[in-house]
């Protein structure tokens, strides 16, 4: 698979088959992904890979906590800006509506929407879950490095016939995650990622979010 094919076919998958992913496949993906660009070669990323029973235990612990606090606790960083201006607000709204439309869940059915959203905390059924953290002393430049590391993981996964779902939703369970994985306090829990084989029969996986045309986000100049 060419890089361009991996990029074009990568999309957020929200329903996975239960088929196991070999441990060697996961270690191969992570080792190669670490070739991501890193300013000063800091390599600021940290990843915790949860497979089989380890993955199930985190899901179980979160399910227990949800009985008391269904939506978790405030994350350690702002997932979105407090106030989204246009066109960002419309883009966020549109992709959410498009996603629920694939499953026939209307906007007024808040219960069904919440029930589906909570599947985030089951890694949408994927057999492998990743948790990403970064040292709190890092700044904006290193957050970019972490993002490129994650992108590498998603593209290499496509090469191996797998799909992924990056999940900032895990940020609201940083307390549970930290306790379970004994993550030191100097590491900020950023997000999770599901990895596995896409359930091609699930309607939600038909969604491919739209991208703005080139002219909307790029300025190209040929002369001074």
C-alpha positions as CSV (number, residue, x, y, z in Angstrom):
1,X,0.0,0.0,0.0
2,X,1.4,3.4,-0.9
3,X,1.4,6.2,1.6
4,X,-1.1,8.2,-0.4
5,X,-3.5,5.1,-0.3
6,X,-3.1,4.8,3.5
7,X,-3.9,8.5,3.9
8,X,-6.9,8.4,1.6
9,X,-8.3,5.2,3.2
10,X,-7.7,6.2,6.8
11,X,-10.9,7.2,8.6
12,X,-12.2,7.1,12.1
13,X,-13.8,3.7,12.7
14,X,-16.4,3.3,15.4
15,X,-17.3,-0.4,15.2
16,X,-14.6,-3.1,15.2
17,X,-14.7,-6.9,14.8
18,X,-13.5,-8.9,17.8
19,X,-10.7,-10.6,15.8
20,X,-7.5,-10.4,17.7
21,X,-4.5,-8.5,16.4
22,X,-1.1,-10.3,16.9
23,X,1.1,-8.8,19.5
24,X,4.0,-8.7,17.0
25,X,1.9,-6.6,14.7
26,X,1.3,-4.0,17.4
27,X,5.0,-3.9,18.4
28,X,6.0,-3.5,14.7
29,X,3.6,-0.6,14.3
30,X,4.8,1.2,17.4
31,X,8.5,0.7,16.6
32,X,8.1,2.1,13.1
33,X,5.8,4.9,14.2
34,X,8.6,6.2,16.4
35,X,10.4,7.4,13.3
36,X,8.0,10.4,13.5
37,X,9.6,13.8,13.2
38,X,10.6,15.3,16.6
39,X,12.1,18.7,17.2
40,X,15.4,18.4,18.9
41,X,14.8,14.6,18.8
42,X,13.0,14.9,22.1
43,X,10.7,12.0,21.2
44,X,8.2,13.3,23.8
45,X,5.6,10.6,23.2
46,X,4.6,7.8,25.6
47,X,2.2,5.1,24.8
48,X,0.6,2.3,26.9
49,X,-0.7,-0.6,24.8
50,X,-3.6,-2.6,26.2
51,X,-4.3,-5.9,24.7
52,X,-6.9,-8.7,25.5
53,X,-7.3,-8.9,29.3
54,X,-5.4,-5.6,30.0
55,X,-7.8,-3.8,27.7
56,X,-10.8,-5.5,29.2
57,X,-9.8,-4.4,32.7
58,X,-9.7,-0.7,31.8
59,X,-13.1,-1.0,30.2
60,X,-14.4,-2.7,33.3
61,X,-13.0,-0.1,35.6
62,X,-14.5,2.8,33.6
63,X,-17.9,1.0,33.5
64,X,-17.8,0.9,37.3
65,X,-17.0,4.5,37.6
66,X,-19.7,5.5,35.1
67,X,-22.3,4.2,37.6
68,X,-21.4,7.2,39.8
69,X,-20.3,9.7,37.2
70,X,-21.6,8.8,33.7
71,X,-19.5,11.4,31.8
72,X,-16.2,11.2,33.7
73,X,-14.3,14.2,35.1
74,X,-12.9,17.3,33.5
75,X,-9.9,16.5,31.3
76,X,-6.4,17.8,32.1
77,X,-6.5,20.1,29.1
78,X,-9.2,21.7,26.9
79,X,-10.2,19.3,24.2
80,X,-11.8,22.1,22.2
81,X,-11.5,25.9,22.6
82,X,-14.1,27.2,25.1
83,X,-15.7,29.2,22.3
84,X,-15.6,27.9,18.7
85,X,-16.0,30.5,15.9
86,X,-16.9,29.7,12.3
87,X,-16.1,27.7,10.3
88,X,-15.1,25.4,13.1
89,X,-18.4,25.3,15.0
90,X,-20.3,24.3,11.8
91,X,-17.8,21.6,10.9
92,X,-18.0,20.0,14.3
93,X,-21.8,20.1,14.3
94,X,-22.0,18.8,10.7
95,X,-19.8,15.8,11.3
96,X,-21.7,14.8,14.5
97,X,-25.0,15.0,12.7
98,X,-23.7,13.0,9.8
99,X,-22.4,10.3,12.1
100,X,-25.7,9.8,14.0
101,X,-27.6,9.9,10.7
102,X,-25.8,6.8,9.5
103,X,-27.4,5.0,12.4
104,X,-30.8,6.7,12.1
105,X,-30.5,8.4,15.5
106,X,-32.3,11.7,15.5
107,X,-31.0,14.7,17.4
108,X,-33.8,14.6,19.9
109,X,-33.0,11.1,21.0
110,X,-30.4,12.1,23.5
111,X,-30.4,8.7,25.3
112,X,-29.5,6.8,22.1
113,X,-26.8,9.3,21.3
114,X,-25.3,9.1,24.7
115,X,-25.4,5.3,24.6
116,X,-23.5,5.3,21.4
117,X,-21.0,7.9,22.6
118,X,-20.2,5.7,25.6
119,X,-18.9,3.0,23.3
120,X,-15.8,5.2,23.1
121,X,-15.0,3.8,26.6
122,X,-15.1,0.3,25.2
123,X,-12.7,1.2,22.4
124,X,-15.7,0.6,20.1
125,X,-15.1,-3.1,20.4
126,X,-11.5,-3.0,19.2
127,X,-9.3,-5.7,20.7
128,X,-6.4,-3.2,21.2
129,X,-6.4,0.1,23.0
130,X,-3.6,2.6,23.2
131,X,-3.3,5.4,25.8
132,X,-1.0,8.4,24.9
133,X,0.6,10.6,27.5
134,X,3.3,13.3,27.5
135,X,5.5,14.9,30.1
136,X,3.8,18.0,31.5
137,X,6.9,20.2,30.9
138,X,6.5,19.9,27.1
139,X,5.0,22.7,25.1
140,X,3.1,23.3,21.8
141,X,5.9,22.1,19.6
142,X,6.1,18.7,21.4
143,X,2.3,18.3,21.1
144,X,2.8,18.4,17.4
145,X,5.4,15.7,17.7
146,X,2.9,13.5,19.6
147,X,0.4,14.1,16.8
148,X,2.8,13.0,14.1
149,X,3.6,9.9,16.1
150,X,-0.1,9.1,16.3
151,X,-0.6,9.7,12.6
152,X,2.3,7.3,11.8
153,X,0.5,4.7,13.9
154,X,-2.8,5.2,12.0
155,X,-1.1,5.0,8.6
156,X,1.0,2.0,9.4
157,X,-2.1,0.3,10.7
158,X,-3.8,0.8,7.3
159,X,-0.8,-0.8,5.6
160,X,-1.4,-3.9,7.7
161,X,-5.1,-4.0,6.9
162,X,-6.2,-2.5,10.3
163,X,-8.2,0.6,11.1
164,X,-8.0,3.0,14.0
165,X,-10.1,5.5,16.0
166,X,-8.2,8.3,17.8
167,X,-10.2,9.0,21.0
168,X,-9.9,12.2,23.0
169,X,-12.9,10.9,24.9
170,X,-10.6,8.9,27.1
171,X,-9.2,12.2,28.5
172,X,-12.2,12.4,30.9
173,X,-11.1,9.2,32.6
174,X,-7.5,10.2,33.4
175,X,-8.0,9.4,37.0
176,X,-9.0,5.8,36.4
177,X,-6.4,5.4,33.7
178,X,-3.6,6.8,35.9
179,X,-4.5,4.5,38.8
180,X,-4.8,1.4,36.7
181,X,-1.6,1.9,34.7
182,X,0.4,3.5,37.5
183,X,1.1,6.5,35.3
184,X,3.3,9.0,37.1
185,X,1.9,12.4,37.8
186,X,4.4,14.2,35.5
187,X,2.7,12.6,32.5
188,X,-0.5,14.2,31.2
189,X,-3.0,11.7,29.8
190,X,-3.9,13.0,26.3
191,X,-6.1,10.5,24.5
192,X,-6.7,6.9,23.5
193,X,-6.8,5.0,20.3
194,X,-8.6,1.9,19.2
195,X,-6.9,-0.5,16.8
196,X,-8.4,-3.5,15.1
197,X,-10.3,-4.8,12.1
198,X,-13.2,-2.6,11.0
199,X,-16.7,-4.1,11.1
200,X,-17.6,-3.4,7.5
201,X,-21.3,-4.2,8.2
202,X,-21.7,-1.4,10.7
203,X,-23.5,1.6,9.2
204,X,-21.5,4.1,11.2
205,X,-18.3,3.0,9.4
206,X,-19.7,4.3,6.1
207,X,-19.0,7.8,7.3
208,X,-16.1,9.6,5.8
209,X,-15.9,13.2,7.1
210,X,-15.5,15.9,4.5
211,X,-12.5,18.1,4.0
212,X,-12.4,21.7,3.0
213,X,-11.3,22.5,-0.6
214,X,-7.6,23.5,-1.0
215,X,-8.5,27.1,-1.7
216,X,-10.1,27.4,1.8
217,X,-7.0,26.4,3.8
218,X,-4.0,27.0,1.5
219,X,-2.3,30.1,0.2
220,X,0.0,29.4,-2.7
221,X,2.3,32.1,-4.1
222,X,4.7,31.8,-7.0
223,X,6.1,35.3,-7.2
224,X,7.2,37.9,-4.6
